[in-house]
Amino acid sequence: MIATITQQDAATEVVANYLSTIKNQGFTGDTDASYATRITASTDNSIYQELPQGVIFPKTEKDIQLALQTASRDPFLSLTFGPRGGGTGTNGQSLTPGIIVDLSRYMREILEINTQEGWVRVQTGVIKDQLNDFLKPYGFFFSPDLSTSNRATIGGMISTDASGQGSLVYGKTSDHVLGLTTYLVDGTPMCTAAIDTEKAKVIAEQDTLVGHLYKTVLAIALNEREAVLAKFPRLNRFLTGYDLEHVLSDDLQTFDMSRLITGSEGSLGIVTEAKLKLTPIAEFKTLINIKYNSFDSALRHSPFLVAARATSVETVDSKVLNLARQDIIWHSVSDLITDIPNKDMQGLNMVEFNAVSPEDIKDKVDTLCKLLDQCVAQQTNGVIGYQLTSNKSDILKIYAMRKKSVGLLGNVKGSQKPLAFAEDTAVPPENLADYIVEFRALLDSHNLQYGMFGHVDAGVLHVRPALDMCDPEQEKLLRVISDEVVKLTAKYGGLMWGEHGKGYRSEYGPAFFGDHLFTQLRKIKTAFDPNNRINPGKICTPIDSEDSLVSVDGQKRSWFDKQISIDVKTSFNNAMTCNGNGICFNYDENSPMCPSYKVTGDRRHSPKGRASLMREWLRLQEAKNVDLLEVEKQLNKGEVITWWERFVHSREKNKGIYDFSHEVKASMDECLACKACTTACPIKVDVPTFRSRFLNYYHSYYARPLKDYLVGNIEVSAPLMAKFARIINPIVSTDLVSNIIKKTVGYVNTPQLSIPALTSRVNKAHTFNFELLNKLSAEQQNEYVLIVQDPFTSFYEAELVESFITLITQLGKKPMLLPFKPNGKPQHVKGFLHEFKVTAKNAAEFLNKLNDINAPLVGLDASLVMCYRDEYNTILENNRGDFHVQLAHEWLQTQSFTQLKAKQNTNTNTEFTLLSHCTETTALPKAASVWQNIFSDIGLTLKTTSTGCCGMAGTYGHEAQNQNNSRALYEMSWKPIVDKNKPEQLLSTGFSCRSQVKRYEKFKPKHPIELLAHLLSN
């Protein structure tokens, strides 16, 4: 059996006292020293892992001031702090062994906008896309771009002076910062903005901490001006760490301390507020996707494209393109990036033109297209073709694919994964192609695979070599390659950290800057943070400090992963491969990914958080010499420990005896099992699968709650209850019984069973008759449609099954209702894996018997149909068989509806709105367009809209403990759309979605099938 995992690396007593002290003194945010939160915060999107002592989540600037002021007094002077935003950095900037100050949970307010002067003031926990969504109605946007824009915070962008696509035109973050509020190490607030140098000199004479900082920085910036200009490369993306060049204007008449803080990686203070310059939205856009016969051709052609006055030039290689083809995102761009017949597309340049008027853009586009036509005709520059689009929606889709390519590289097969450690080098654009030739030769000499993409217009190309960091020799190779890349970038007039900051590469700072200039940086660090307490080890250390800089040899995630056996790592690959790209932190409320994180704001309740906790749980169990795979085999055979042992363990749990498994369980309990992560995540982290395995382990050791048995056995109880629906429904709907169920089982809003039951709705001719089917010819069999039942529609929504039978008949086919066979999905969700395996085996045996019948198997509930495809493959492996169950829309799209137009009821509405089931949205992204086409064929209009999870997700919304989150999720995404539509015009494909609307709005949307059956039968 599994082991009890006692407290691991508990926070020190001084940290515990500190957290208690600030709460007692009025800290209004959250403080957390739990091992689960610290593990979740110990990684970012880099290869490193550093366990913090605790995490604080301030709600206000006063919270931050209080936290820093308290830490400036005994007995807390030894504490160190690291500010954190989205945690999407690729070089460990937000990792710290001290206390993390996380601004992303609460400090997300947009405070003020001035459209006349063109600026906005925000808290630094605001997410980049959140800000731009706010600005869009005003006609502005915050222009520095980055691939993680849907989860990266403004604070993080300021920290690394972030930039991305279009930086030649729009510049980097520092070019748009008008002012900052920064809290210094002792809690002193400092407001900075561009001021006259003479005024800065006056401030420098003040006998205050701020005055001392101005005096130090002014002296260094002025006295070292020549050395700075001589050393700093003339690059669009140059990130110094402390920007001594731009703290002064070119004419030395203006001084701006904000330029020093921007790009300082949180090592000088905690930035809480920013005033940002806005850019007017260019209404007219055209994107030209240029296809090449080699990646080298794409690179060498880029200066020509920049000269064509493009706004941006982005590139991807064939490896990235091929990974995108295998991802859910490709369906949205496949028509926009088509293959060239008899040509091999090895590279792609995406060239964008922006303008405020159509005339400004037309000439540029026409000129470039003529030149490209010549290249294709004459077979020059490697150009094999191109496509052009001016549709804004299509342009966004292409860039979404490009942004996702960062994560897609992490999803390559095998133990060697493309890693970010030398992947944001910058060289002058004219040197890029030659530089990449040598870079590729370096990687090829070590027989490494890699993918490339990036911003060729700025000379920045992201190169991610594939390494297995659990292999000691390959881990050493990371150091070798890092050292060689530093030399190579210097050779071509560039530098290693062109976009993503230094972080753990700070060790290369002294060699790059030279002793004299690096000493000046250290003087600045000394003035701001003399005792090295703010993000220590990053950029530089104070003068006379004996502390070391962080290094590329720092502790990596692989140090922990190596302690897990290869067999276990392979078996739990869906948790092990998470690389921290953080797309599960997507702020968009209308995205299905990830509802539990969206509603809680707690990263433990995200796919990244759960994967991190699962990896640590596996490591700690193996450290206790538990053979996890053998234990699982025994459990799946039904071999369990005695009820007495579980009783004893549960009693210990109730007494408060610690077990890390409880922290992991708390995270898994918040999961809605919606499966959005399995497709929306570029790495395909599959939380529902490893969650069910964890619950299987956990409840072999600790007793289950009663509600688990209720849910797990719903497919057994529902058919029996359906026979007595007229008795059961009025009983369970009474307040008395509802309260008893809530208190004893923890279940609320029990759905009503169908009256009349399905059995009385189905014509005898439509009941299953295997002998009849067997006697028919293949052609005759093809006239039938075999309906696969599920417990929700068959017993709680029998009218939908009846409507499907009607619709099939209207289409000239013969419906046949299969006998109800439990699917096992509810068992899987609750971790009854032994029982699920038995159920799946029985269902698969039955459905495989129908495999030779030439008639489609069609189901109505997306989550259960997808279970046949996914969970059955996992649990049954080679014994699953070849049966295939389609969803209704998959079968309907093969049928013709055009001849049924005349059967419409002319008195009905002709416009409808479809809200899709989140499992369907992520796993089958074309489903909505199928419904649209069907409705169009019969003369109706069906609008589709993006939504997140409705908050029901099977039985999640019925569990008493989830009521607040369930309602919050519904109100977040669904309610605004429901309120905009008339009840009779609203359609939904998910049973749980329809139930959720009924619960809160007192009406139930129809399934599209119900509407079609109604219209076509009239």
Summary of the structure (lengths in Angstrom):
residues: 1018
radius of gyration: 30.4
end to end distance: 61.6
largest distance: 100.3
contacts: 3600
relative contact order: 0.07
helix: 49%
strand: 14%
